[in-house]
Amino acid sequence: MSALRDLQTGFRSFLISETDAAPGIAGGFADNAAVYRNNVQHAHVSALQANFPVIQALVGDAFFDTLALDYANNHPPYSAILAQYGSEFPAYLAKREELSPYPFLPDVARLEWALNEAFHAHSSFSLTPADAARVFSTDNGETPLTLLPSVRLVSSRFPIRDIRDAALEGDADRISGLAGETRHLLVMRPDAEVVIAELSDGEHAFLKALAGNATLDGALNAAIAAGPSLSPAEAVGRLLHLGVFVAPEPPRQEPKPCPTLSPVKTGSCRNCSSTSPGRQSPDCPRFRIR
């Protein structure tokens, strides 16, 4: 077992390096191993290109490929799902000295990663104003509001949303003229598409507190502390309109016995489509054997 483990470890190191030969592989198989390594590295670089197209547009294709290959060799994926590869790429960019003249790049990468995570997040129904009225009417302030699984918060002292838009439009001149100030962005997927919305200081503090499992009262206190001029009612109303919160699950309704079906009477109920004796859907108004 030790020899096999050593072989597997050595081959893994070969795949993420530029060494000439794979351990334990010789002759024509060595050439095949090199081809396999090229395919693996190409897949990693292609995944990063797909997940960080704005960074690629900002630094250029050739330099991005150099960055991506170095990142892949030092941070190989933990999963076979390459659509979710690159979580450490923003931090990696922050450590590259040659990128220090462009301090906004790591934050742009964080925005791209938030968009990627939101796209692949589990789907949930959003809390509607009618649902919220019922929740708030019975809430004593101690119940936490749950955010959609796709919600991500990104803050930056650079206008990263505008930089992203300009890069995707190929307007590099516009990037140099953008003014820098701290901005808070909400990234989420309430329906089929991922959206980006700007948040005030208070709204950002409110959602950040809820993400940390704060109660409604606790989140509102954090929001007011961050934005003293915030109107809690208006802020919560706007976030409801955006669809940030998860709708409560309706009470589970157990199927009722279907009187038209029994071990003796077989068939299916025309209204509830039950085919097993003694079961029906909760909404079946009447019963009849087909």
LUMKOL-864451 format. One record per residue (C-alpha): residue number from 0; residue in one letter; x, y, z. Coordinates in Angstrom, 3 decimals, padded with zeros to 6 digits. Layout:
REM LUMKOL-864451
num = NUM, residu = A, px = X, py = Y, pz = Z
...
REM end
This chain:
REM LUMKOL-864451
num = 0, residu = M, px = 000.000, py = 000.000, pz = 000.000
num = 1, residu = S, px = 002.868, py = 002.347, pz = 000.785
num = 2, residu = A, px = 004.400, py = 001.848, pz = -002.661
num = 3, residu = L, px = 001.064, py = 002.546, pz = -004.353
num = 4, residu = R, px = 000.530, py = 005.652, pz = -002.259
num = 5, residu = D, px = 004.027, py = 006.883, pz = -003.091
num = 6, residu = L, px = 003.372, py = 006.287, pz = -006.801
num = 7, residu = Q, px = 000.066, py = 008.173, pz = -006.676
num = 8, residu = T, px = 001.603, py = 011.057, pz = -004.732
num = 9, residu = G, px = 004.508, py = 011.271, pz = -007.159
num = 10, residu = F, px = 002.211, py = 011.219, pz = -010.195
num = 11, residu = R, px = 000.050, py = 013.956, pz = -008.680
num = 12, residu = S, px = 003.167, py = 016.087, pz = -008.171
num = 13, residu = F, px = 004.136, py = 015.408, pz = -011.779
num = 14, residu = L, px = 000.764, py = 016.690, pz = -013.020
num = 15, residu = I, px = 001.168, py = 020.050, pz = -011.284
num = 16, residu = S, px = 004.836, py = 020.651, pz = -012.084
num = 17, residu = E, px = 007.178, py = 021.012, pz = -015.034
num = 18, residu = T, px = 009.373, py = 017.989, pz = -014.256
num = 19, residu = D, px = 010.500, py = 015.953, pz = -017.244
num = 20, residu = A, px = 009.377, py = 012.491, pz = -016.189
num = 21, residu = A, px = 006.632, py = 010.929, pz = -014.135
num = 22, residu = P, px = 007.830, py = 008.612, pz = -011.357
num = 23, residu = G, px = 007.616, py = 004.933, pz = -012.219
num = 24, residu = I, px = 006.770, py = 005.604, pz = -015.876
num = 25, residu = A, px = 009.299, py = 005.091, pz = -018.650
num = 26, residu = G, px = 009.556, py = 004.586, pz = -022.389
num = 27, residu = G, px = 006.631, py = 005.519, pz = -024.587
num = 28, residu = F, px = 004.368, py = 005.755, pz = -021.564
num = 29, residu = A, px = 006.349, py = 008.789, pz = -020.400
num = 30, residu = D, px = 005.286, py = 010.675, pz = -023.532
num = 31, residu = N, px = 001.683, py = 009.663, pz = -022.900
num = 32, residu = A, px = 001.957, py = 010.919, pz = -019.321
num = 33, residu = A, px = 003.248, py = 014.271, pz = -020.579
num = 34, residu = V, px = 000.260, py = 014.568, pz = -022.921
num = 35, residu = Y, px = -002.062, py = 013.740, pz = -020.041
num = 36, residu = R, px = -000.412, py = 016.413, pz = -017.898
num = 37, residu = N, px = -000.871, py = 018.990, pz = -020.659
num = 38, residu = N, px = -004.568, py = 018.113, pz = -020.823
num = 39, residu = V, px = -004.952, py = 018.432, pz = -017.048
num = 40, residu = Q, px = -003.208, py = 021.796, pz = -016.945
num = 41, residu = H, px = -005.227, py = 023.034, pz = -019.917
num = 42, residu = A, px = -008.444, py = 022.040, pz = -018.133
num = 43, residu = H, px = -007.414, py = 023.960, pz = -015.018
num = 44, residu = V, px = -006.484, py = 027.085, pz = -016.981
num = 45, residu = S, px = -009.697, py = 026.897, pz = -019.024
num = 46, residu = A, px = -011.752, py = 026.635, pz = -015.826
num = 47, residu = L, px = -010.112, py = 029.763, pz = -014.417
num = 48, residu = Q, px = -010.699, py = 031.580, pz = -017.711
num = 49, residu = A, px = -014.391, py = 030.709, pz = -017.472
num = 50, residu = N, px = -014.671, py = 031.684, pz = -013.807
num = 51, residu = F, px = -012.651, py = 034.933, pz = -014.019
num = 52, residu = P, px = -013.286, py = 036.439, pz = -017.475
num = 53, residu = V, px = -012.973, py = 040.010, pz = -016.184
num = 54, residu = I, px = -009.507, py = 039.417, pz = -014.743
num = 55, residu = Q, px = -008.523, py = 037.854, pz = -018.054
num = 56, residu = A, px = -009.818, py = 040.908, pz = -019.919
num = 57, residu = L, px = -007.955, py = 043.271, pz = -017.586
num = 58, residu = V, px = -004.514, py = 041.606, pz = -017.664
num = 59, residu = G, px = -004.602, py = 040.117, pz = -021.166
num = 60, residu = D, px = -004.845, py = 036.526, pz = -022.362
num = 61, residu = A, px = -001.149, py = 035.638, pz = -022.291
num = 62, residu = F, px = -000.436, py = 036.972, pz = -018.808
num = 63, residu = F, px = -003.663, py = 035.502, pz = -017.451
num = 64, residu = D, px = -002.660, py = 032.056, pz = -018.721
num = 65, residu = T, px = 000.689, py = 032.439, pz = -016.937
num = 66, residu = L, px = -001.064, py = 033.408, pz = -013.711
num = 67, residu = A, px = -003.637, py = 030.648, pz = -014.063
num = 68, residu = L, px = -001.057, py = 027.918, pz = -014.673
num = 69, residu = D, px = 001.029, py = 029.008, pz = -011.694
num = 70, residu = Y, px = -002.089, py = 029.162, pz = -009.529
num = 71, residu = A, px = -003.243, py = 025.727, pz = -010.692
num = 72, residu = N, px = 000.149, py = 024.179, pz = -009.960
num = 73, residu = N, px = 000.177, py = 025.638, pz = -006.443
num = 74, residu = H, px = -003.554, py = 025.369, pz = -005.721
num = 75, residu = P, px = -004.848, py = 022.255, pz = -007.497
num = 76, residu = P, px = -008.619, py = 021.741, pz = -007.359
num = 77, residu = Y, px = -010.133, py = 019.830, pz = -004.461
num = 78, residu = S, px = -013.102, py = 018.705, pz = -006.536
num = 79, residu = A, px = -013.731, py = 017.396, pz = -010.030
num = 80, residu = I, px = -016.336, py = 020.172, pz = -010.492
num = 81, residu = L, px = -014.122, py = 022.743, pz = -012.205
num = 82, residu = A, px = -017.020, py = 025.194, pz = -012.510
num = 83, residu = Q, px = -016.434, py = 025.763, pz = -008.793
num = 84, residu = Y, px = -012.641, py = 026.050, pz = -009.011
num = 85, residu = G, px = -010.784, py = 029.195, pz = -007.991
num = 86, residu = S, px = -011.876, py = 030.139, pz = -004.479
num = 87, residu = E, px = -008.306, py = 031.159, pz = -003.551
num = 88, residu = F, px = -007.581, py = 033.021, pz = -006.785
num = 89, residu = P, px = -008.391, py = 036.518, pz = -005.371
num = 90, residu = A, px = -005.954, py = 036.009, pz = -002.473
num = 91, residu = Y, px = -003.375, py = 034.653, pz = -004.915
num = 92, residu = L, px = -003.622, py = 037.814, pz = -007.032
num = 93, residu = A, px = -003.134, py = 039.977, pz = -003.932
num = 94, residu = K, px = 000.232, py = 038.292, pz = -003.311
num = 95, residu = R, px = 001.622, py = 038.846, pz = -006.822
num = 96, residu = E, px = 004.063, py = 041.752, pz = -006.562
num = 97, residu = E, px = 003.872, py = 042.610, pz = -010.258
num = 98, residu = L, px = 000.149, py = 043.324, pz = -009.795
num = 99, residu = S, px = 000.669, py = 045.839, pz = -006.977
num = 100, residu = P, px = 000.113, py = 048.814, pz = -009.361
num = 101, residu = Y, px = -003.409, py = 047.414, pz = -009.868
num = 102, residu = P, px = -004.701, py = 046.973, pz = -006.298
num = 103, residu = F, px = -008.301, py = 046.637, pz = -007.466
num = 104, residu = L, px = -007.687, py = 043.281, pz = -009.190
num = 105, residu = P, px = -008.146, py = 041.060, pz = -006.096
num = 106, residu = D, px = -011.454, py = 042.765, pz = -005.281
num = 107, residu = V, px = -012.658, py = 042.376, pz = -008.867
num = 108, residu = A, px = -011.767, py = 038.691, pz = -008.597
num = 109, residu = R, px = -013.743, py = 038.468, pz = -005.334
num = 110, residu = L, px = -016.752, py = 039.915, pz = -007.138
num = 111, residu = E, px = -016.370, py = 037.377, pz = -009.931
num = 112, residu = W, px = -016.123, py = 034.540, pz = -007.434
num = 113, residu = A, px = -019.240, py = 035.787, pz = -005.634
num = 114, residu = L, px = -021.084, py = 035.763, pz = -008.965
num = 115, residu = N, px = -019.895, py = 032.207, pz = -009.598
num = 116, residu = E, px = -020.957, py = 031.014, pz = -006.146
num = 117, residu = A, px = -024.347, py = 032.689, pz = -006.445
num = 118, residu = F, px = -024.945, py = 031.042, pz = -009.818
num = 119, residu = H, px = -024.261, py = 027.552, pz = -008.447
num = 120, residu = A, px = -026.003, py = 028.030, pz = -005.087
num = 121, residu = H, px = -029.055, py = 026.040, pz = -004.067
num = 122, residu = S, px = -032.352, py = 027.625, pz = -005.163
num = 123, residu = S, px = -034.992, py = 028.810, pz = -002.688
num = 124, residu = F, px = -038.203, py = 030.808, pz = -002.895
num = 125, residu = S, px = -037.991, py = 034.435, pz = -001.775
num = 126, residu = L, px = -040.029, py = 035.885, pz = 001.063
num = 127, residu = T, px = -042.894, py = 037.970, pz = -000.344
num = 128, residu = P, px = -044.305, py = 041.116, pz = 001.313
num = 129, residu = A, px = -047.403, py = 039.108, pz = 002.269
num = 130, residu = D, px = -045.228, py = 036.428, pz = 003.892
num = 131, residu = A, px = -043.231, py = 039.137, pz = 005.651
num = 132, residu = A, px = -046.379, py = 040.721, pz = 007.072
num = 133, residu = R, px = -047.308, py = 037.399, pz = 008.687
num = 134, residu = V, px = -043.776, py = 036.825, pz = 009.986
num = 135, residu = F, px = -043.397, py = 040.308, pz = 011.447
num = 136, residu = S, px = -046.886, py = 040.312, pz = 012.982
num = 137, residu = T, px = -046.005, py = 037.327, pz = 015.172
num = 138, residu = D, px = -042.296, py = 038.074, pz = 015.626
num = 139, residu = N, px = -040.938, py = 039.385, pz = 018.909
num = 140, residu = G, px = -037.667, py = 040.479, pz = 017.361
num = 141, residu = E, px = -035.846, py = 037.314, pz = 018.400
num = 142, residu = T, px = -036.481, py = 035.311, pz = 015.224
num = 143, residu = P, px = -033.647, py = 035.376, pz = 012.660
num = 144, residu = L, px = -034.426, py = 036.083, pz = 009.018
num = 145, residu = T, px = -032.770, py = 033.614, pz = 006.664
num = 146, residu = L, px = -030.962, py = 034.883, pz = 003.572
num = 147, residu = L, px = -031.196, py = 033.122, pz = 000.222
num = 148, residu = P, px = -028.399, py = 030.546, pz = -000.197
num = 149, residu = S, px = -027.118, py = 032.551, pz = -003.167
num = 150, residu = V, px = -026.609, py = 035.816, pz = -001.235
num = 151, residu = R, px = -023.022, py = 037.083, pz = -001.224
num = 152, residu = L, px = -021.729, py = 040.412, pz = 000.121
num = 153, residu = V, px = -018.693, py = 042.092, pz = -001.445
num = 154, residu = S, px = -017.196, py = 045.367, pz = -000.213
num = 155, residu = S, px = -014.359, py = 047.293, pz = -001.823
num = 156, residu = R, px = -012.781, py = 050.721, pz = -001.758
num = 157, residu = F, px = -012.699, py = 050.519, pz = -005.546
num = 158, residu = P, px = -015.655, py = 050.816, pz = -007.959
num = 159, residu = I, px = -015.350, py = 047.136, pz = -008.867
num = 160, residu = R, px = -018.803, py = 046.894, pz = -010.425
num = 161, residu = D, px = -018.006, py = 049.729, pz = -012.835
num = 162, residu = I, px = -014.560, py = 048.237, pz = -013.514
num = 163, residu = R, px = -016.190, py = 044.906, pz = -014.318
num = 164, residu = D, px = -018.693, py = 046.493, pz = -016.699
num = 165, residu = A, px = -016.008, py = 048.546, pz = -018.462
num = 166, residu = A, px = -013.732, py = 045.524, pz = -018.865
num = 167, residu = L, px = -016.487, py = 043.363, pz = -020.329
num = 168, residu = E, px = -017.368, py = 046.170, pz = -022.738
num = 169, residu = G, px = -013.708, py = 046.561, pz = -023.757
num = 170, residu = D, px = -013.600, py = 050.181, pz = -022.569
num = 171, residu = A, px = -010.210, py = 050.333, pz = -020.809
num = 172, residu = D, px = -010.100, py = 054.148, pz = -020.949
num = 173, residu = R, px = -013.163, py = 054.369, pz = -018.713
num = 174, residu = I, px = -011.457, py = 052.321, pz = -015.992
num = 175, residu = S, px = -008.670, py = 054.852, pz = -015.452
num = 176, residu = G, px = -011.210, py = 057.621, pz = -014.872
num = 177, residu = L, px = -013.302, py = 055.826, pz = -012.269
num = 178, residu = A, px = -013.312, py = 057.353, pz = -008.802
num = 179, residu = G, px = -012.591, py = 055.158, pz = -005.825
num = 180, residu = E, px = -014.808, py = 055.026, pz = -002.742
num = 181, residu = T, px = -016.003, py = 052.253, pz = -000.469
num = 182, residu = R, px = -018.958, py = 050.453, pz = -001.943
num = 183, residu = H, px = -021.014, py = 047.502, pz = -000.759
num = 184, residu = L, px = -022.431, py = 045.092, pz = -003.311
num = 185, residu = L, px = -025.116, py = 042.457, pz = -002.946
num = 186, residu = V, px = -024.774, py = 039.469, pz = -005.278
num = 187, residu = M, px = -027.654, py = 036.989, pz = -005.433
num = 188, residu = R, px = -029.772, py = 034.783, pz = -007.675
num = 189, residu = P, px = -033.434, py = 035.259, pz = -006.751
num = 190, residu = D, px = -034.619, py = 033.599, pz = -009.958
num = 191, residu = A, px = -032.778, py = 032.231, pz = -012.969
num = 192, residu = E, px = -030.188, py = 035.005, pz = -013.303
num = 193, residu = V, px = -027.585, py = 036.415, pz = -010.928
num = 194, residu = V, px = -028.049, py = 040.101, pz = -010.086
num = 195, residu = I, px = -025.848, py = 042.766, pz = -008.484
num = 196, residu = A, px = -027.263, py = 045.565, pz = -006.336
num = 197, residu = E, px = -025.528, py = 048.347, pz = -004.430
num = 198, residu = L, px = -026.165, py = 048.599, pz = -000.702
num = 199, residu = S, px = -025.942, py = 051.468, pz = 001.735
num = 200, residu = D, px = -023.718, py = 051.125, pz = 004.795
num = 201, residu = G, px = -026.756, py = 050.333, pz = 006.926
num = 202, residu = E, px = -028.207, py = 047.773, pz = 004.514
num = 203, residu = H, px = -024.848, py = 046.046, pz = 004.248
num = 204, residu = A, px = -024.493, py = 045.909, pz = 008.041
num = 205, residu = F, px = -028.042, py = 044.554, pz = 008.325
num = 206, residu = L, px = -027.429, py = 041.695, pz = 005.879
num = 207, residu = K, px = -023.982, py = 040.969, pz = 007.279
num = 208, residu = A, px = -025.490, py = 040.617, pz = 010.747
num = 209, residu = L, px = -028.223, py = 038.305, pz = 009.461
num = 210, residu = A, px = -025.591, py = 036.221, pz = 007.669
num = 211, residu = G, px = -023.976, py = 035.821, pz = 011.082
num = 212, residu = N, px = -027.270, py = 034.457, pz = 012.505
num = 213, residu = A, px = -028.253, py = 037.674, pz = 014.280
num = 214, residu = T, px = -031.882, py = 038.140, pz = 015.254
num = 215, residu = L, px = -034.010, py = 040.767, pz = 013.536
num = 216, residu = D, px = -033.513, py = 043.195, pz = 016.415
num = 217, residu = G, px = -029.776, py = 042.552, pz = 016.462
num = 218, residu = A, px = -029.481, py = 043.099, pz = 012.711
num = 219, residu = L, px = -031.490, py = 046.335, pz = 012.889
num = 220, residu = N, px = -029.270, py = 047.626, pz = 015.682
num = 221, residu = A, px = -026.185, py = 046.871, pz = 013.578
num = 222, residu = A, px = -027.764, py = 048.632, pz = 010.596
num = 223, residu = I, px = -028.580, py = 051.781, pz = 012.561
num = 224, residu = A, px = -025.089, py = 051.877, pz = 014.065
num = 225, residu = A, px = -023.525, py = 051.698, pz = 010.589
num = 226, residu = G, px = -025.987, py = 054.119, pz = 008.990
num = 227, residu = P, px = -027.595, py = 056.458, pz = 011.534
num = 228, residu = S, px = -029.775, py = 058.048, pz = 008.856
num = 229, residu = L, px = -031.147, py = 054.672, pz = 007.765
num = 230, residu = S, px = -034.900, py = 054.162, pz = 007.748
num = 231, residu = P, px = -035.341, py = 050.535, pz = 008.910
num = 232, residu = A, px = -038.761, py = 050.221, pz = 007.274
num = 233, residu = E, px = -037.514, py = 051.506, pz = 003.917
num = 234, residu = A, px = -034.378, py = 049.349, pz = 004.056
num = 235, residu = V, px = -036.261, py = 046.149, pz = 004.870
num = 236, residu = G, px = -038.855, py = 047.006, pz = 002.225
num = 237, residu = R, px = -036.174, py = 047.431, pz = -000.432
num = 238, residu = L, px = -034.494, py = 044.163, pz = 000.526
num = 239, residu = L, px = -037.862, py = 042.399, pz = 000.420
num = 240, residu = H, px = -038.406, py = 043.801, pz = -003.065
num = 241, residu = L, px = -035.003, py = 042.449, pz = -004.106
num = 242, residu = G, px = -035.983, py = 039.012, pz = -002.792
num = 243, residu = V, px = -033.109, py = 038.609, pz = -000.340
num = 244, residu = F, px = -034.911, py = 036.543, pz = 002.315
num = 245, residu = V, px = -036.034, py = 032.919, pz = 002.202
num = 246, residu = A, px = -039.767, py = 032.255, pz = 002.340
num = 247, residu = P, px = -040.904, py = 030.040, pz = 005.231
num = 248, residu = E, px = -041.808, py = 026.514, pz = 004.276
num = 249, residu = P, px = -045.560, py = 025.840, pz = 004.348
num = 250, residu = P, px = -046.789, py = 023.360, pz = 006.968
num = 251, residu = R, px = -046.533, py = 019.826, pz = 005.715
num = 252, residu = Q, px = -049.905, py = 018.269, pz = 004.928
num = 253, residu = E, px = -050.141, py = 014.549, pz = 005.420
num = 254, residu = P, px = -052.159, py = 012.650, pz = 002.791
num = 255, residu = K, px = -055.620, py = 011.648, pz = 003.981
num = 256, residu = P, px = -057.137, py = 008.192, pz = 003.522
num = 257, residu = C, px = -058.983, py = 007.814, pz = 000.245
num = 258, residu = P, px = -062.304, py = 006.088, pz = 001.063
num = 259, residu = T, px = -062.833, py = 004.875, pz = -002.500
num = 260, residu = L, px = -059.710, py = 002.708, pz = -002.389
num = 261, residu = S, px = -059.205, py = -000.300, pz = -000.175
num = 262, residu = P, px = -057.479, py = -003.651, pz = -000.393
num = 263, residu = V, px = -060.713, py = -004.897, pz = -001.950
num = 264, residu = K, px = -061.403, py = -001.933, pz = -004.285
num = 265, residu = T, px = -058.445, py = -001.510, pz = -006.609
num = 266, residu = G, px = -057.921, py = 001.137, pz = -009.251
num = 267, residu = S, px = -057.185, py = 004.841, pz = -008.949
num = 268, residu = C, px = -059.106, py = 007.859, pz = -007.719
num = 269, residu = R, px = -060.026, py = 010.078, pz = -010.668
num = 270, residu = N, px = -059.463, py = 013.284, pz = -008.665
num = 271, residu = C, px = -056.442, py = 012.592, pz = -006.499
num = 272, residu = S, px = -054.784, py = 009.990, pz = -008.798
num = 273, residu = S, px = -054.103, py = 007.744, pz = -005.810
num = 274, residu = T, px = -053.308, py = 004.202, pz = -006.846
num = 275, residu = S, px = -052.585, py = 002.781, pz = -003.389
num = 276, residu = P, px = -055.402, py = 001.875, pz = -000.987
num = 277, residu = G, px = -056.033, py = 004.381, pz = 001.769
num = 278, residu = R, px = -054.014, py = 007.287, pz = 000.317
num = 279, residu = Q, px = -055.048, py = 010.468, pz = -001.463
num = 280, residu = S, px = -053.734, py = 013.983, pz = -002.069
num = 281, residu = P, px = -054.803, py = 016.605, pz = 000.513
num = 282, residu = D, px = -056.879, py = 018.479, pz = -002.082
num = 283, residu = C, px = -059.072, py = 015.682, pz = -003.445
num = 284, residu = P, px = -062.672, py = 017.023, pz = -003.253
num = 285, residu = R, px = -064.482, py = 013.799, pz = -004.088
num = 286, residu = F, px = -063.650, py = 010.253, pz = -004.952
num = 287, residu = R, px = -064.561, py = 007.920, pz = -007.788
num = 288, residu = I, px = -063.038, py = 004.741, pz = -009.165
num = 289, residu = R, px = -062.048, py = 004.961, pz = -012.811
REM end
